[in-house]
Amino acid sequence: MAKSHPVEGMLSSLHALRAAPATEAARAELTKALGSATNLVVAKAAGIIGEFSLSGFEPELERAFDRFMAKSGSTDRGCAAMTAIAKTLYELGVAAQEVFLRGIRHVQREGSYSGSVDTACELRGFSALGLVRMAYREVMIELVDLLADREPQARMAAARAIAYSGRPEGVLLLRLKLLTGDKEAAVLEECMSALARLDPRGSVVFLGRFMDASDEGVRSAARLALGESRQPEALAILRACWEQEFDIEGRQTLALAIAMLRLPDAIEYLVSLVGQETVAAAAVVIEALQMYRHDDALRARVEEIVTKRGEAGLRRAFEVAWASK
């Protein structure tokens, strides 16, 4: 009979601790695991500590991080252990300044079939959030560097951290990034979303500039960010765009953005479109309204319009979108 691999056995034992993670025996096992030389074992232990918000492990977590970092990540394949530790320290609200500073600056390139990849992007992201949460005085300096990171995943993390910071200077950073552009549409999308959260009222007109961008991804991102702002002023911009947009996929994004506003006037506008637009356009509006499917009054209104129109395609769209409550 084949013997199980030692690491697999340790991981299995740690997983079993999730049934009662706060017992003395479990805490002793977790402490022992954090001292392991195997990165996956340390990552598993750190994940359990974070998942169940277990306190008292901070020194062991930081020592484990230092141990792997001291070897330039050579023993932490995939940056698994250091990332899990940074994530847990951030989630626990630990002011692990040195860990986060080293983490946000760490780059770890590893070989892959396509050449090499940086496996520390997620580590840099959680470290950024950790510095923000602990109100590190010079966090914006670190976030500027991260916003210009080589890896798009890290740049997206920077945008999220800037929004999380709630600091007004973050608005300037995000605006500058959007004006100078990025080769990855996903990064611009994250920046727009972050700007809408950080400065919802002040960002409406600025985001409206991107509604006619040549890149479809940028246009969609601007529309959704306006929806995320939940500002009444955004409705006028989105309505005007709807009236000029005839591509069904573009209208799908617009309908969702208008629904995301969660404003009475926005909902009324969408309901009116169900009764006035073509079957294809009305169907995407019904799909966007499904986020309100628990609103019985709204459901009844939409169903009444669909029934009155008597078009099979619209009835199918309604039944699919509002099937489950």
VENKANOR-V933258 format. One record per residue. N is the residue number from 1. RES is the residue in one small letter. PHI is phi in whole degrees, -180 to 180 (* if undefined). NEAR is the number of other C-alpha atoms within 8 Angstrom. D_LAST is the distance of its C-alpha to the last C-alpha in whole Angstrom. Layout:
BEGIN
N_RES_PHI_NEAR_D_LAST, N_RES_PHI_NEAR_D_LAST
END
This chain:
BEGIN
1_m_*_2_51, 2_a_-68_3_50, 3_k_-83_4_50, 4_s_-75_6_46, 5_h_-67_6_47, 6_p_-55_6_47, 7_v_-65_8_45, 8_e_-61_8_42, 9_g_-65_9_43, 10_m_-66_9_43, 11_l_-65_11_39, 12_s_-65_8_38, 13_s_-64_8_40, 14_l_-65_12_38, 15_h_-61_8_35, 16_a_-65_7_36, 17_l_-66_9_36, 18_r_-63_8_33, 19_a_-69_5_33, 20_a_-153_7_35, 21_p_-75_10_36, 22_a_-95_7_37, 23_t_-71_7_40, 24_e_-62_6_44, 25_a_-63_6_44, 26_a_-67_11_41, 27_r_-64_10_42, 28_a_-65_8_46, 29_e_-67_9_44, 30_l_-67_10_42, 31_t_-61_10_45, 32_k_-62_8_47, 33_a_-64_10_44, 34_l_-66_13_45, 35_g_-90_9_48, 36_s_-68_9_48, 37_a_-86_6_49, 38_t_-94_9_47, 39_n_-62_12_44, 40_l_-67_9_41, 41_v_-68_14_42, 42_v_-64_15_42, 43_a_-62_14_39, 44_k_-64_12_37, 45_a_-64_12_39, 46_a_-62_14_38, 47_g_-63_11_34, 48_i_-66_10_34, 49_i_-61_12_36, 50_g_-70_13_33, 51_e_-59_8_30, 52_f_-104_7_31, 53_s_49_8_33, 54_l_-84_9_36, 55_s_-93_7_39, 56_g_94_5_43, 57_f_-101_9_43, 58_e_-55_9_43, 59_p_-60_7_47, 60_e_-66_10_46, 61_l_-64_12_44, 62_e_-68_11_46, 63_r_-66_8_49, 64_a_-63_11_47, 65_f_-61_12_46, 66_d_-60_9_50, 67_r_-64_8_51, 68_f_-74_14_49, 69_m_-67_9_49, 70_a_-61_7_53, 71_k_-101_8_53, 72_s_55_8_51, 73_g_78_11_48, 74_s_-65_7_51, 75_t_-101_10_49, 76_d_-118_12_46, 77_r_-59_8_45, 78_g_76_7_41, 79_c_58_12_42, 80_a_-65_11_39, 81_a_-69_15_41, 82_m_-64_14_42, 83_t_-65_13_38, 84_a_-63_13_37, 85_i_-67_14_39, 86_a_-61_15_39, 87_k_-61_13_35, 88_t_-67_13_35, 89_l_-62_15_38, 90_y_-65_13_36, 91_e_-65_10_33, 92_l_-81_9_35, 93_g_74_9_37, 94_v_-81_10_40, 95_a_-83_8_43, 96_a_-88_9_44, 97_q_-55_9_46, 98_e_-66_6_48, 99_v_-62_12_45, 100_f_-67_14_43, 101_l_-66_10_46, 102_r_-69_8_47, 103_g_-68_12_44, 104_i_-70_14_43, 105_r_-103_7_46, 106_h_-83_9_46, 107_v_-121_8_46, 108_q_-135_11_46, 109_r_-91_9_47, 110_e_-130_9_47, 111_g_-66_8_48, 112_s_-148_7_45, 113_y_-62_5_46, 114_s_-97_5_46, 115_g_126_6_48, 116_s_-148_9_47, 117_v_-130_9_44, 118_d_-91_10_43, 119_t_-91_11_41, 120_a_-101_13_41, 121_c_-59_11_39, 122_e_-66_11_36, 123_l_-61_16_39, 124_r_-62_14_40, 125_g_-66_13_36, 126_f_-67_14_36, 127_s_-66_16_39, 128_a_-62_16_39, 129_l_-63_11_36, 130_g_-63_18_38, 131_l_-66_14_41, 132_v_-65_12_38, 133_r_-63_10_37, 134_m_-86_10_40, 135_a_58_7_42, 136_y_-59_9_44, 137_r_-58_4_47, 138_e_-105_6_47, 139_v_-61_11_44, 140_m_-66_8_44, 141_i_-63_7_47, 142_e_-65_10_45, 143_l_-72_12_42, 144_v_-61_10_44, 145_d_-61_8_45, 146_l_-68_12_42, 147_l_-69_11_41, 148_a_-106_7_44, 149_d_-60_9_43, 150_r_-66_6_44, 151_e_-97_8_41, 152_p_-60_10_38, 153_q_-61_9_35, 154_a_-72_15_38, 155_r_-65_14_38, 156_m_-65_13_34, 157_a_-63_13_34, 158_a_-62_14_37, 159_a_-62_13_35, 160_r_-63_11_32, 161_a_-67_13_35, 162_i_-63_13_36, 163_a_-64_13_33, 164_y_-63_9_32, 165_s_-65_9_36, 166_g_69_8_35, 167_r_-89_9_39, 168_p_-61_7_40, 169_e_-67_6_42, 170_g_-64_13_39, 171_v_-60_11_39, 172_l_-65_8_42, 173_l_-62_9_41, 174_l_-68_13_38, 175_r_-63_9_40, 176_l_-62_8_43, 177_k_-62_11_41, 178_l_-68_11_39, 179_l_-73_6_42, 180_t_-84_6_44, 181_g_87_7_41, 182_d_-156_9_40, 183_k_-71_4_40, 184_e_-104_7_37, 185_a_-61_9_34, 186_a_-64_9_32, 187_v_-69_12_34, 188_l_-64_14_34, 189_e_-61_13_30, 190_e_-65_11_30, 191_c_-66_14_33, 192_m_-66_14_31, 193_s_-62_12_28, 194_a_-64_13_31, 195_l_-65_14_33, 196_a_-63_15_30, 197_r_-78_10_29, 198_l_-77_13_32, 199_d_-141_9_33, 200_p_-58_12_31, 201_r_-72_8_33, 202_g_-73_7_36, 203_s_-93_10_34, 204_v_-59_14_33, 205_v_-64_7_36, 206_f_-61_8_37, 207_l_-66_12_34, 208_g_-62_11_34, 209_r_-64_8_37, 210_f_-95_10_35, 211_m_-66_12_33, 212_d_-112_6_36, 213_a_-60_9_37, 214_s_-68_6_38, 215_d_-83_6_36, 216_e_-62_7_33, 217_g_-63_9_31, 218_v_-68_14_33, 219_r_-59_13_32, 220_s_-63_12_28, 221_a_-62_12_29, 222_a_-64_14_30, 223_r_-65_14_27, 224_l_-68_14_24, 225_a_-66_14_27, 226_l_-63_17_27, 227_g_-63_15_23, 228_e_-67_12_24, 229_s_-67_13_26, 230_r_58_12_24, 231_q_-99_12_27, 232_p_-56_8_28, 233_e_-64_7_31, 234_a_-70_12_29, 235_l_-62_11_27, 236_a_-61_8_30, 237_i_-66_9_31, 238_l_-70_13_28, 239_r_-65_8_28, 240_a_-61_8_32, 241_c_-68_10_31, 242_w_-57_10_28, 243_e_-68_7_31, 244_q_-105_6_33, 245_e_-101_8_31, 246_f_-120_8_31, 247_d_-76_6_30, 248_i_-67_9_26, 249_e_-69_6_26, 250_g_-63_10_27, 251_r_-68_13_25, 252_q_-61_12_22, 253_t_-66_11_23, 254_l_-63_14_24, 255_a_-61_12_20, 256_l_-64_13_19, 257_a_-62_15_22, 258_i_-66_14_21, 259_a_-64_15_18, 260_m_-64_10_19, 261_l_-62_15_21, 262_r_54_9_18, 263_l_-110_9_21, 264_p_-53_6_21, 265_d_-65_6_23, 266_a_-67_12_22, 267_i_-66_11_18, 268_e_-62_8_21, 269_y_-64_8_23, 270_l_-64_13_20, 271_v_-61_9_19, 272_s_-64_8_22, 273_l_-68_10_23, 274_v_-60_15_20, 275_g_-87_10_23, 276_q_-110_7_26, 277_e_-82_9_25, 278_t_-63_6_26, 279_v_-58_9_23, 280_a_-62_9_23, 281_a_-70_12_23, 282_a_-63_14_21, 283_a_-65_13_18, 284_v_-71_12_19, 285_v_-68_14_18, 286_i_-60_13_15, 287_e_-62_10_14, 288_a_-67_11_15, 289_l_-75_11_13, 290_q_-64_9_9, 291_m_-65_7_10, 292_y_-107_8_9, 293_r_-65_12_6, 294_h_-87_7_6, 295_d_-88_7_9, 296_d_-62_7_9, 297_a_-66_6_13, 298_l_-67_9_13, 299_r_-58_12_10, 300_a_-64_8_13, 301_r_-64_8_16, 302_v_-65_11_15, 303_e_-64_9_14, 304_e_-62_8_18, 305_i_-66_10_19, 306_v_-61_14_18, 307_t_-66_9_19, 308_k_-65_6_23, 309_r_-72_7_23, 310_g_64_8_23, 311_e_-106_9_23, 312_a_-59_6_22, 313_g_-62_8_21, 314_l_-72_13_19, 315_r_-63_11_17, 316_r_-63_8_16, 317_a_-61_11_15, 318_f_-66_14_13, 319_e_-66_8_11, 320_v_-69_7_11, 321_a_-71_10_10, 322_w_-113_10_7, 323_a_-63_7_7, 324_s_-107_5_4, 325_k_-110_5_0
END
